[in-house]
Amino acid sequence: MKDEIDKKVLEAFRKIDETIDVSAPSPQTISLLIKEKHEAHIKSVKRELCLFLLIALVIISLLLLLLTNAPLIYGFIQVVGIIGVTFYGLYKARKRNREDLYI
């Protein structure tokens, strides 16, 4: 039974070998394939470089914007902190007064 399966497989491979040309590709074909792959690689590298430069410029622009507006941002953070602490203190004082009423 195994021999029959092996014979059928070998016969199928022989038929495939007869119908398909399995000769080595010509040097022109190989050089054309290499040239196409090289061009695709160069295009990919250029695209990656452009994206890298674009992202780097965006990051640098944001950092410069942050540094030039640093005093405004610092002042805003201080004001928000003062307001937040004031409201937190008032909230805690009210809560403490309510607890004192229940004692």
C-alpha positions in Angstrom: 0.0 0.0 0.0 2.8 2.4 0.9 4.6 1.4 -2.3 1.5 2.3 -4.4 1.3 5.7 -2.8 5.0 6.3 -3.4 4.6 5.3 -7.1 1.7 7.7 -7.5 3.6 10.5 -5.9 6.7 9.9 -8.1 4.5 9.7 -11.2 2.8 13.0 -10.3 6.2 14.6 -9.8 7.4 13.3 -13.2 4.3 14.8 -14.9 5.0 18.1 -13.2 8.7 18.0 -14.3 7.6 17.3 -17.9 5.1 20.2 -18.1 7.2 22.9 -16.3 10.6 24.1 -17.5 13.0 23.9 -14.6 16.0 25.2 -16.3 18.2 27.8 -14.6 17.2 31.5 -15.2 19.3 33.5 -17.5 21.7 36.1 -16.2 19.6 38.9 -17.7 16.6 37.7 -15.8 18.5 37.6 -12.5 20.1 41.0 -13.0 16.6 42.4 -13.8 15.2 40.9 -10.6 18.1 42.3 -8.6 17.7 45.7 -10.2 13.9 45.8 -9.3 14.6 44.8 -5.7 17.3 47.4 -5.4 15.0 50.2 -6.8 12.3 49.1 -4.4 14.7 49.1 -1.5 16.0 52.6 -2.4 12.4 53.9 -2.6 11.6 52.4 0.8 14.7 53.9 2.4 13.9 57.3 0.9 10.3 57.1 2.3 11.6 56.1 5.7 14.1 58.9 5.7 11.4 61.5 4.8 9.1 60.3 7.6 12.0 60.4 10.1 12.9 63.9 9.1 9.2 65.0 9.2 8.7 63.5 12.7 12.0 65.0 13.9 11.0 68.5 12.6 7.6 68.2 14.4 9.3 67.2 17.6 11.8 70.0 17.4 9.1 72.6 16.5 7.0 71.5 19.5 10.0 71.7 21.8 10.9 75.2 20.5 7.3 76.3 21.0 7.3 74.9 24.5 10.6 76.7 25.3 9.5 80.0 23.9 6.2 79.9 25.8 7.7 78.4 29.0 7.0 81.5 31.1 3.3 81.5 30.1 3.0 77.8 30.8 4.8 78.2 34.1 2.5 81.0 35.1 -0.6 79.0 34.0 0.5 76.0 36.1 1.1 78.3 39.1 -2.4 79.8 38.8 -4.1 76.4 38.4 -2.1 75.2 41.4 -3.1 78.1 43.6 -6.8 77.8 42.6 -6.7 74.1 43.2 -5.1 74.3 46.6 -7.6 77.0 47.6 -10.6 75.0 46.6 -9.2 71.9 48.2 -8.6 73.8 51.5 -12.2 75.2 51.4 -13.5 71.7 50.8 -11.6 70.2 53.7 -12.6 73.0 56.0 -16.3 72.5 55.2 -15.9 68.8 55.7 -14.2 69.3 59.0 -17.0 71.7 60.1 -19.7 69.2 59.2 -17.9 66.5 61.2 -17.7 68.8 64.2 -21.5 69.3 64.1 -22.0 65.6 64.5 -19.8 65.2 67.5 
